Amino acid sequence: MKFFIDTADIGDIRDLASTGLIDGVTTNPSLVAKAGRDFKDAIREICGIVPGPVSAEVTATDHATQVAEGRVLAKLGKNVAVKVPLTVDGLKTCRLLRSEGTMVNVTLCFSPTQALLAAKAGATFVSPFVGRLDDISENGMALIADIVEIYRQYPHLKTEVLVASIRHPMHVVAAARLGAHVGTMPPGVFRALYQHPLTDKGLAAFLADWKKTGQSILPPAKVAAE
Ligand code: E4P
């Protein structure tokens, strides 16, 4: 499963990219507003930090303007994936931008039929929003199960299921169990993936016992120099 980070915060992106475990970045207009940065500058900078796909969303709702915006965004970096909403105009824009060789992420997907159409339009990624469905007492992960199952019936489809609106680590676990290709998550959720209190407790005990031995793995001079 690929891990994308869902943020426009450059500090978080730099920090998490340094782990070598981040495969891409997703942004949306709300995240850009939160970061308080010039949108195009931020996308250029993110593309230079993370080599994988960086989603940058159009803000027009009509096809012609979406295409014009998408072409501008695609030029910001070789790894830009233009994000379009799952509307009929967005699907038309997806099809056209894909024919020009641009990666496209079709976002705001809330049903299996929408996901089928995104794949038919040649989307590189489709983004079903699990958290927002859970928020209204629907089952977000059931939608992921439906989409993964449907796409598997048609092996020629290359669209990747990008699980979005992830709110906690168990969303990541459930998405991975279903075989979703990608999960995009806020930096805090990514950091929660590797944290465990028993790891911290066990490490503290090992280090305390090691100290009692009076030994060091590196030569003493090297330890002192560090
Ligand atoms: C990602 O592409 C989406 O924009 C994002 O995951 C939405 O998350 P939210 O529902 O927490 O705003």
Residues whose N, C-alpha, C, O or C-beta is under 5 A from the ligand:
A	BS01	E4P	D6 T26 T27 N28 S127 G131 R132 A164 S165 I166 T184
